Amino acid sequence: MEEEAEEEPGLGRSAAPKDFHFYHMDLYDSEDRLQLFPGDSSRIRREVTQAEDDRELGDEFVDEHRLGTLYPSYGMRRRDPGREQRDWGLSGEAAEAEDLGYGGGQGPLDQCQDLREAYRYTHGRASEEYECYVIPEEEDEEEPADVFCVTCKTPVRTVEKDFDTHKEHEVTPISKALEHAKDEIHKNMCKLEQQIIEMENFASHLEEVFITVEENFGRQEQNFECHYNGILETLAQKYEEKIQALGEKKREKLEALYGQLVSCGENLDACRELMETVEEMCHEEKVEFLKDAVAMTDRLRKFLKTKTDVELSAQPEFEDQTLDFSDVEQLMDAINTIPAPSAPVINPQAPNSATGSSVRVCWSLYSDDTVESYRLSYRPVQDSSSGKDRAEFTMMVKETYCSVTNLEPNTQYEFWVTAQNRTGPSPSSEHAVYMTAPSPPSIKTEAIRSCEEAALICWESGNLNPVDSYTVELIQAETPEASGVTESVVGIPTCESLIQLQPKHSYTIFVRALNVGGTSARSEPATVHTTGSYFHLNKDTCHPWLTISEDGFTVVRSEKKSFRKELPPSKTQFTRCVAVMGKLIPVRGRHYWEVEVAEHLDYTVGVACEDVPKQEDLGANSSSWCMRHTFVSKRHRYEFLHNRRTPDIRITVAPQKIGVLLDYENSKLSFFNADIAQHLYTFSCQLHQFVHPCFSLEKSGCLKICNGISMPKHVTFF
C-alpha cells in the first residue's frame, strides 16, 4: 500500500522527491486547474462553499487533535481561512500573483510553503483541512503532460503535440522548460537584489546628507537665537535707562519753573499791597499824609531796589538726548564675528567605502561651532624606501563628507580636515589613513587547467601593493553577458585557486581583489568547460628545438632546429630529450586526452613527474611512463617504457590518434587507439605525486594535443 501511495499523486504523500525545490512559477492558470477535472469542478465549488460556511459557524469548536487524527498523512500546518477563500475566489492571475509572494508581508518560508500547497493543488491533491476536498482519480487515467508548448505556454502530452492545436508549435521537454523558468526567475531575483543594494546605498547617502544639513542649520539657528536674545535684552535695558533719565530731567525743570512762578506771585502781591496803601494815604489829612509819606517813601525805595528775576530758570524747549547704542552695535557685530570653530574629528575608513580610483572620507564636529566650509587635505602615504616629496592636494567642501577621485588603486592616502568661518580656520584634525580599492586582476587564460570535477584558475594581481584576498565568481552560462552569480569563492590569499565544479557544464569566471578599502571591479571573463581534462603546454620545460603554437596545444619540431648542440643542465627545461611537459590540473580523479600523430613520425607520449631528470630520455627512469613509436625500415615499432623496460607488444594497426587515460584512483595509465576504440596497453603504477603529460619528437614533425573532450565509452571500462 505504501508503494501505491508513493506512485499516486492524488494521495496524501507527496510524489515529488525530497530534494525537489519548487520555484515561483505555475504552468497552469486557475481555469486550467479546474479543467483537469471537468466533471467535478462544480461539485468542488459547492463543497468548498459549504465547508467554509460550516467553518465560520463553528470554527472555534473544532478539535485540533481530531483533525490531526483524521488527516495524519499530510503533516502540514493549517491554512489560513482567508487564504483558503482567496485561492478559490480570486481570478487566475490575481491568485497566481498572491501565491507567488507579491502580496503582503510573507516571509520566504511561508512563501515556499504556500507554493508547495499550490503545487499539490495543481496536481489534484486536496487541502489537508477538509476530507471532502480530496479529488478521486479518474477511472481512465490520462497520460501526464511530458512536453511544454512554448507557443501556447502550457504543458501538453506527447500524443497531443501532433494534433492541429500544437502541430506547428515549438515544444520542449517539460523538465527543460522548468529549468528555463527557474533560470529566468533566478536572474530576475539577482537583478532585484542588485537594485535593492544600490537603492539602500543611495538611501544611506541621502540620510547622511539630510543629517548633516539638519545639524548645520540647527547650530546656526541656535547661534542666531542666542545673539538676537542678547540684543533684545540690551535694548530693553537701554530703554529703561533712558526713560528714567527723561523723568529726572522733567521733574527738575518743572520744580524750577514752579518755584519761579511762586516767587513772581509773591512779588506781584507785594506791589498790589503798596499801591493800595499809597492810594489810602492820598485821601488822608495833610498832616497825617506827611507823616506816613516819609515812611512809605523809604519802603518804596527799598522795594524798588529789590530786583525781580524775570528770566526763565528752565527753557520750555525739549533737549535732544543722545542715545548710546554702542553695546547694541557690538552685539550686532558679534553675529558676524563668531569665534573660530574647534578642530573637526575625522572618522576611520568605513568598509567598502572606496573604489579603485576614489574614496569617501567622513568627519564630524563635537561642538556647536558655526562652520561655513571645510578644507580637506590629503597626500599619499610616504614609502620609507623612497625619498620623493609627497604632493599635497586640497578640496573645499560644505558638508561633513567628500568623495575624492582621481586616486591610484590599492594605495594608502592620509587625510586631515580643518573647519572655517568668517573669523578664521580651526586647528587641523588628526591624520587618518584611507586606502583605495585594488585594480581588477587579470586572469591567465593560458594557465587555466580543468577536468570534469574541478578547475585551477590563475591570475595576476595588477597592483603594486599586496591585497588582502581575492574572490572568484562563477556563472553557469555560455556568454559573459549572463547575469546572476552561481557561486562565489571568497578569502583566497594567493593568485590561484582550485575550485570544485559540476561536470558537463560551462562556466564564465571573474576574479575580484579585496582590501580594507573595498572590492575591485571584475576582471575580464574567462571560460571554463568541465567536459574533460584541459591543459596547456608548459613553455618553461620546452626543449629549444621545439616550438609551441600560440594556442598552446601543438608542438612542432622543424628540420632547421635539428642540429646538435650541448646544452647546460637545467632542473626545469629538457636538455637531452627533445620534449615538453603539459600543465595537468592537480586533482586525483580520472583524466583523459588525445594526441594526433602522423603515421611515420617518431614520437613519445605519456606522463612524468615534475622532478623527472631533464637530461634523460622519457621512459628511461622511474619517474616517467611513456609510449614510444619509431619507424624504421618501413616497420612500426611500439614500446611502453618505464625504467628502460618494455613489454613485448605488437600493434598491427598504426594509430593516428592516441588516447591517454590517467586514473589516479586505480593507479593506472592506459593507452588507446582512439580511432578504432582499441586498448593498447595499461601501466599499473603507484602515483604518490601528481604527474604531467609529456611529449617528445625524435624527428621533425608535430604533435597536436586534443584536450577538454569527454571520455569515450570504451575508456570507462579500464
Beta strands, then each sheet from edge to edge (+ up, - down):
strand 1: 147-149
strand 2: 154-156
strand 3: 171-173
strand 4: 345-346
strand 5: 359-364
strand 6: 373-380
strand 7: 393-397
strand 8: 401-404
strand 9: 412-420
strand 10: 432-435
strand 11: 442-443
strand 12: 449-450
strand 13: 454-460
strand 14: 469-475
strand 15: 487-492
strand 16: 496-500
strand 17: 506-515
strand 18: 518-519
strand 19: 526-529
strand 20: 546-548
strand 21: 554-557
strand 22: 579-581
strand 23: 590-596
strand 24: 603-609
strand 25: 624-632
strand 26: 635-641
strand 27: 657-663
strand 28: 668-673
strand 29: 678-684
strand 30: 691-697
strand 31: 701-706
sheet 1: 2+ 1- 3+
sheet 2: 4+ 5- 8+
sheet 3: 7+ 6- 9+ 10-
sheet 4: 11+ 13- 12+
sheet 5: 11+ 13- 16+
sheet 6: 15+ 14- 17+ 18-
sheet 7: 15+ 14- 17+ 19-
sheet 8: 20+ 21- 31+ 23- 27+ 28- 29+
sheet 9: 22+ 30- 24+ 25- 26+
end
